[in-house]
Amino acid sequence: MIPAAKPIIGDDERAAVDRVLRSGMLAQGPEVAAFEAEFSAHVGGRHCVAMNSGTSALHLGFIAAGIERGDEVIVPSFSFAATANSVVLAGGVPVFADIDPQTFNIDPDHAESLINKKTKAIMPVHLYGHIAAMDRFAEISSKHGVQIIEDAAQGHLASLNGRNAGEFGTVASFSFYPTKNMTAGEGGMVVTEDAEIARTLRLLRNQGQEIRYQNEIIGFNTRMTDIHAAIGRVQLGKLPGWTKTRQENAVHLDANLKGVVTPFLAPGTTHSYHQYTIRIPGGSAEKRDAFMAGITERGVGCGVYYPTPIHRLPSFKMDLTLPQTDLVVKECVSLPVHPSLSKADLDTIVSVVNEVAASL
């Protein structure tokens, strides 16, 4: 079976963990500080604050950006639940917008139509590694006075007109979960240009204290360990090369797949291909599921991200009409694109996908 995703952990990561274990400094320490400084180089020199998970990064990012009880935040429903969960955890109210079916990202026009007096922010998600329409969201932010907060969990090194994901919003949050384009084992990073927000984030993640036992605010324990940061530092150094390989794999698939809708690339964007997500045309979940069963039987792993829009989950259960979201949910399938794929793997994926798509 060619896996849909595959974390890459090697001797460099093992050596980094051993270095930390031998140091005796296991909790947040010099490795975390170094990881934050090195990550900053990929987001335009912005302040970076490491967290224990991508969800913590989203949650505390909202709090530090000033989201308060009752504030509305416009989010896409076509995303992982953490996107909306983090709004609720911060006291806000998620308002679900439809998506652009080409990029799978939140539709700026629909998002703008949902703005009212309670709207405090819009959170675009750079889904699958395709950056959202951040130039358009900048216009909306300026026109309506709402913040833009980036969910960049899948957006490592995705870019628009030379600016990377994480360089646009009041805050941006990244994830280092094992299946992301780089991992720290687990963890997240909040990025901001605002020094005061960065300081608030450091307080929030550490029980509200910057100096031990001098707690300034009510805080959490969402610190990243030095063990995780050491892994993250190694992976960060490999990220550009891995991203290039993902892009090359995607080019090969784009050129050879037939009978499916391959990923769209908007002008001026660089896709980092966290997922290579195709569509099985026809608007039928049954047809899509038959396709998945067919390629899985032939040894090609795949997945659906995400089978249920957030607004239809039991945790939210809202009666909304989001036609593009509902359509894409029935048609999308993510194929392997990770850097571990061999030329033979890519040829197998092409052969199997084309065979099964032709039989539907």
N, C-alpha and C positions, 0 to 999 in steps of 0.2 A: 504493500500500500504506500503510495506517495502521500505523505501527510499534508493536510491543509496548511498547517503552521508548524514550525520547528525552532524552538529556542536554540541558540548556538552558544554553548559553554565549553571553553577549552582550558588549556594549561595556564594561560595568562590570568583568567578569572580565578582559578584555583590558587595560583600563587598570590594574587592580591588578597584573597580571603585569609590565606595562611599568614601573610604579613601582618594583617590586623590582629589575628588571634595571638600571634607571638608578641605583639605590642602590649597586649593587656587592655587596650582602650577600645571597648566594644560598642559602647553607646555613641551618641552624636559627638563628634570630635573633629580632628584635623582632616580626616578623609571626606567628611560631609562638606566642610568649608572648601576644600579643594575641588570637589565635584561641582559645587555651586559656581565657583569661579570659572571652571572650565566650560560648564554648560552655558554660561553667560556669553561666551564668544559666538555661540550659535543663534543667539536671539538679540543681536545688535547691542551687546554690552549692558543689557538690562539687569536689574537686581534679580537674583534667583534665590528661592528659599525652598529647601528640600523637605519633603514630607514622607510619611510612612506608606502612603498609597496615593493613587490618582484621585480617588474619591475624597480623601482628606484635602488634597490640593484644591479640588473644586469647592468643597464645603467652606474651607477657611478663606479661600479667595473671595467668595461672596461676602463673607462677614467683613473681611478687611476692606472691601470695596464699598461698604456701607449699606448693603442690602439689609433691610429691617422688616419686622413683622408686617405683613400686608402688602409689601412692595411686589409688583408684578414683574416677572422676568419672562421674556418671549424666548422659547426654545423650540427646536424641532422635536416632533414625536418620533421620527425615524432615527433612533439612536439607542445607546445602552441606557438602562434605567438610571444609572448614576447621574446622568445629565440633569434629569428633573429631580431626582432624590436630593441632590445637593442644594437645589433652590429651596426645597421644603425644609431641609435641615437647618438652613440659615434663617428660616422664618418667612421666606418669600412664597409667592404663588406662581407656579409655572403656567404659562399661557402657550398653548401648542400651536405652532405654525406648520404649514405644508412645506414641501420640498420642491426643488428643481429636479425633475426626474432624470436629467442628463448627468448632473454632478452628484446627486443624492444629498446635496446640502440644502440647508434652510433657504427658502425662497425670499429674497429681500423685499420684494413687493408685497407679498402676503404678510411678512413680518411687520412692515411699516403700517399696513392697514389695521393691525391689532393694537397699535399704540394708543394709549389714553392717559388720563391724568395720574393713574396709579403706576404706569410703566416706569421702571427704574433702569432696566437694562435689557439688552438683547444678547443671547449667547449663541453665536454660530458654532457649529461643530465641524471640524475639518475631517469629515467622515472618510474613512478608508485611505487617508493620506492625500485627498484632493482638497486644497485650501478653499475655504468659502469665499464668497464675493466681497472681500474685505474693503475694496475701494468703494463699493456701493454702500456698505454698512458705515463707512466713515462719513459719507454724505448724510445718511439717515441720522447718525449720532449728532452731527453738527446742526441739522435742521430741527430736531426734536429735543435735543438736550438729554438724550439717554446714553448711558454707558454701554460700551461694547466689551463683553467679557468672553474670551475665547476658550472653548473646550478643545484643546490641542492634544488630547490623549492619544490620538492616532496621527498627529500631524508633524512628527519629527522630520525636519528638513523640507517639508512642503513649503512652497513659496509662491508669491505673486509679485511680478515685476521686480524681482530681486530681493524682496523682503520676506524673511522666513516667518512661518507661523510662530506666534508668540510675540511678534513685534508690533501688533496693531492695537490690542485692547488695553483697557485700564489694568486688567490682569489677564493672564493666560495660564492654563493648567495642563501639565503633561503627565503621562502615566509611564511607568516602567514595569508594568505587569509582564510576566514571562513571554507572552505571545506578541508583545509590541515590537517595533523595529529595533529597539534596544531594550535591555532589561537591567534591573538592579537586583533581580530576584523578586522584588516587590518595591514599590515606592512611587513617588510623584514629585513634581517640581512646580512651584508657582513663580511666575515671571511678571515683573512690573517695572515700569519706568519711574514710579513714584517712591521716593525714599521713605516717606512716612508710612505708606501702605506696606512696604517691605519690613519695616520695623514692627508694625502691628502683627504681621504674619509670624515673625520670629517670636513675638510674645505669645501669640495664640497657640503655637505648636508646642510651647514649653511651659505650660501651666501659668501663663501670664507673666513670666519672669524673664528678664534678660540677665539680671544679677541674682545669684542663688539666694532664695528666701526673701527676696524683695519683689513680691508679686504685685504687679501694677494693675492688671485686669484679670477677669475670669478667663481662664484658658483651658487648653486640652493637652493631652500627651499624644502628639502625632509626629514625634521626631523620627527621622531616619537614622538607622544605626550606621556606624562606620563600616560594618561588614557589607551592608547593602551598597553604601556609597563607593566602596572600593571596587565592587563588581561593576557599578555604573560607570566609573571612570574608565575602566578598561573597554567597556562596550561603547562608550561615547567616542573613543578613539577609532573604533572600527566602523562607526555608523556611516560616515561618508562612503566608504567602500561598499558596505552592504547595500546602501541606498542605490548606488550606481548599478549593482548587480540586479536588484529588484527592478529597476527601470529597464535594464537590458532584457530581462526575462519578460517584462510586460510588452516591450517592442516586438519580441519574437511571437508572443501569443497574439498580439494585435494583428500581425501580418499573416497569421496562418489559421486562426480560428474561423469557422464558417457556421452559419445557421444560428448564431447567437449575437446579441448586441454587446460589443466590447466597451470597456470604459471610455468615457468622454474626457477630453482634456481641454479645458477652457483656455482661451488666448492669454498669454502672459503667465501661465501657471507652470509650476514644476510639481509633478505628482510623485509622492514618495512610496506609493503602493504598499501601505500597511495591509491592504487586501486588494486582490485583483477581482473585482466584482462585475460579473456579466449579468445580462437579463435574458431570460427565455421568453421571447415575445409571445403574446397571446392572452395575457391577463389571467392566467389560470394557475393557481397553486398546485393543482393536480398534475398539470403538464410539467411544471417546474420540479415537483417531487419525483415524477417518473424519470426525468433527466438525471436528477441526483442519484436515484437508485441505480440507473444504468451505468453511470461513470464510476460509482463506488464499487459495483460488482466487477468492474474491469480494472480496479486498483488505483483509482484517482480519488483522493480525499477531497472533500468540499464542505461547505457550511453555509448557513443562512444567517446573516447578521443584518436585520433582526427579524425574527418570525412574527412578532407581535409589536405593533406600535405602542409607545409608552402610554398613550392616553387610553388604550384598551386593556392594559394590564390590570389585574385585580387591585393593585395598590392605588390606582388612579380612577379607572372605570368611568371615563367621561364619554358622553354622547356627542361626538364631533364629526363633522364632515371634512375630511382631508383627502381628496380624491387621488392626488399624486402619491401620497404616502401609501394609501390602500392598494394602489396598483403595483408600486414597486415591491411591496411586501410579498406579493404573489409571484413576482418574476425574478427576484434577485438570487444569485448564487455566487459564492466566493470560491475561486480556484486557487491552487497553490501558486505562489509567486516568490517565495522566500529564497534567500541566498544559497541555501543548501541544495537547490535543484541542480541536477546535472543536465547536460545536453540531451542525454537519453531520456531523462525525466520529462523535459520539455516536449520532446518529440512524442512521448507517450501521451502526455496531456492533450496535445493537439489531435493526435490520431483518435483517441477515445472520445473526446468532446465532439469532434466532427462526425464520428460514426453514430453516436447516440443522438445528437441533434438532428441528423438526417433521418433517423428512424421515428421521430416523434410525429 
